[in-house]
Amino acid sequence: MKILACYSNKGGVGKTATSVNLAHAFATMGLRVLLCDLDPQGASGFYFRVKPSKKLTEARFFEDVARLTDAIRASDYEGLDILPANMGFRDFDVFLSRMRDKRSRLKKALTAVQGDYDLILLDCPPNISTLSENVFRAADAIVVPVIPTTLSERTFEHLVDFFDTHDLPKSKLLGVFSMVQTSKSLHGDTMKSLTSAHKKRFLRAWIPFASDIERMGVHRAPLLATAPKGVASKAYRALAAEVLERMGLAK
Amino acid sequence: MLPLLSYLLPAKALASLAQGPCGKLSLVASPGHPTPVTVWDTFDQALRRSGRALWEDSGRFTLLLPDGAILAQAADRKGNFAADLAPGPVKAALADLSALRCLLPMTRGEITETRLALTDDLHKTCVRAELRLFNTETRALLITLQGLRGYDKALEALRAQVLTLGGEAPRTLCARLVGDTPYTSKPEVRIEAADSAFDAATRIIATYLPVVRANEPGILADHDTEFLHQYRIGLRKIRLILGLFEGVYRADRTQDLRDRFAKLMRATGPLRDLDVAILDRDHAHAMLPPSLHPGLEALFAALATERQEALRQMAAHLQGRDYAAEIKTLTRLFDKPRHLGPGKLADVLATDLALRLILARHQKICQAAARITPETPDEDLHLIRLHLKKLRYLIEFFAPLFAPVPYKVVRKTIKGLQDLLGQFNDGVVQQVSLQEVLLRQAAPPVAMAQSVGALMAVLHGCHGTDRAAAIAALQAFTGPDLCTIFHSMLPGQGDLP
């Protein structure tokens, strides 16, 4: 079992859309996937029509294996399960701070389901916290959606610095350009400069700005299910294939 | 016990299921279209007996297991034996079927599949089900439940509804689809304590004649070699009764019947001998190094050609007027036995006679076993094998007479011993028949002659080991432990030490 995180310190960059569509794409490729929603807003669960977990409260996520596994729900798609979030997840840092080995508790908690899945995908909240550090340590790879704008560029640089400072392997970082509008020269220029500055960190695949992605909230379903032939679906499929290749999971 | 995964429902439950909600959940049905379906089983209906059902539709095989689990795979295959199926879960789950029995279409009809989903207030699927409506000999409705992780209550709600609608275990699906009483090579012959030997013998023969006849179409179609084998076993059992129950029918009638059944049996000999030789193909290849395999291929090609001719002759025999008239006469004779003519032992109690015969046969085997020395000819061992075969058939005919536990031990031991003696005898016979095959070839290729020579040498090399194993097993069977079990099997002998 491998763990993949979808993380950005910046909000609104398409983390949840990326997580949902990647998780579904992986499942269509034959992998057994668990999409673990760590964001208390519970948007991943919302997209799959899965209700928030009522019983996975307080520190139980990290301490109660039975509750954690009981909270997992099958999605409507073969091979894809969801661990939905609830508002209690906003206090994860508080609970983690009281625990021993507070930076590795997430990985420990996820080992409870390692036999059930080929891949666990973590949809992370937009902050740098103890939970984020847990994510950085637990994940085998971290997909970082980056809108090719100045602010997102700055956020990515911060993340790379954080990895340097905390002696975390930068090879885990897989930058992916998100919400790309090819008509905007700024997007093109930023993509070039970032790719040049971080040669190995950015993936070839990129996700376009597409109304299909915005409409996911209306359909409450992944794109490959509602608009499988659309440009965005093709982009997510290509991204999924490239991520699996980088993680050594490609068949 | 784990809950079932599939249930058989009354066909009328279809409407109720497809329309009604299930508790707080709504039901979404996606009906399919009727497609042609073929239900498969072996001739002896091994799948039906084991509570399984196998059908083919839309280019795939689907197998229902006794617990209701469903397996499916593409219907690609190079033949109709289970081993001929493409690798997949269905093939794996059919691995227990006899390698000698092919799958046959038992019935054809239509299947309509409907997918059901129970959804909650967010339109999230909480449990799925597959409804399969079969329309073959009869209509049958199968529902397969598919629970989803984290939605156990929804699954149980649907299960409860299925049970309310009359859901029952799916083991009888195959029987419902195919109808009719299944063929069995070992039909039960009810013999009462008060039955005369005449009645019992007549009933046994009248029961086995239809078994013999049931195998005729399969021999003609050449589906698999078991049809001829079972045809011969049926005849052999009839001949055994005629031989052992001597005196039950008039002497001249008995002799006449023995001659007539022997003639029927003789007609099967050449084809069966070739079947046995060809079935040994893999074993023969395993015994010789690859360099000698081309010669073996030539040998088996020659045997296959001979078999075609033997099959043609067998088919001509079975389809001939003489055979039709003979088998009809014999069937009528045993169905209405007043013309059989009772002999001097006709009124003896069947069970008394059977017990006497069983004890005598056992004693004969014990005596023959005691006489065995290193110099005992192979033919004598073959005779003991025939005694064992007769003893086993006798105790099988009269099985209800015996104490069940020792009966099982004795029967199993005899069967194992017969197999060992059979293996030994086959090796001896094979050496002779291989030489005969070579002699029958106008100009046998050198490679074939080399391989046959090598095969004979290997068989000769195994002779001593096989003989020693057979004798050791025989002596164990006639030793004090198994004799005690044998006697404890007999009625009124349970208190023997």
Interface residues (C-beta under 8 A of the other chain):
Chain A: F48 R49 V50 K51 D70 A71 I72 R73 A74 D76 D81 R220
Chain B: D120 L122 H123 K124 T125 L148 R149 G150 Y151
